[in-house]
Amino acid sequence: MTYVMKFDNLDDVYSNIWSSISRGVNDRHSDFHTFSLATSIKDDINNRTVVLRGHNQELGKVIFHTHASSEKIKDISVNPKVECMFYSKKNKTQIRFKGKAIINQNNEVCMKKWSSMSDQSKLCYFQNIDPGLKIIDPKEVNQKLGNELSKDFSIIEVDIEKTDWLYLSHEGHLRAIFINNQKDSGYWVAP
């Protein structure tokens, strides 16, 4: 069965963006559950895959978690401008969010989320060697669950400044832009 979508207007596009993101948060099998996060410092560009952990459509935010010692945190601390790229092969849809990343660490945002996380998820933030450090053997890395909020647990909120949506179709590609997550700011652009 061929997957066919119809986008007759910008309201349909906007709805598609946020229903896709919502599905990504709640369904680990969704193509939108992970996304590519790009950061940059001067001429050094870094790209990696992260897991979508939350969103706020009203405020125009996407949210993920990361280790406080990760390269992402270092990059964002210097330059908070990031790009988040989602792609669904099944839906033939690409969503790119450009925005400003905000680091939450050892604050109420982290405490609230931490209290609802599973022990398995918390364990990632209790390893003895920081991510990215050179090791001789992978067995050197150990994890031991602590009782309190890990100092290494961080939540990144990306405030969306621009959304670039692309739909690929043999009947003709479609592309639209939205500014500051404002539904009425949408306009079509050539794909």
Secondary structure, 3 states (H helix, E strand, C coil): CCCCCCCCCHHHHHHHHHHHHHHHHHCCCCHHHEEEEEEEECCEEEEEEEECCEEECCCCEEEEEEECCCHHHHHHHHCCEEEEEEEECCCCEEEEEEEEEEEEECCHHHHHHHCCCCHHHHHCCCECCCCCCCCCCHHHCCECCCCCCCCCEEEEEEEEEEEEEEECCCCCCEEEEEECCCHHHCEECCC
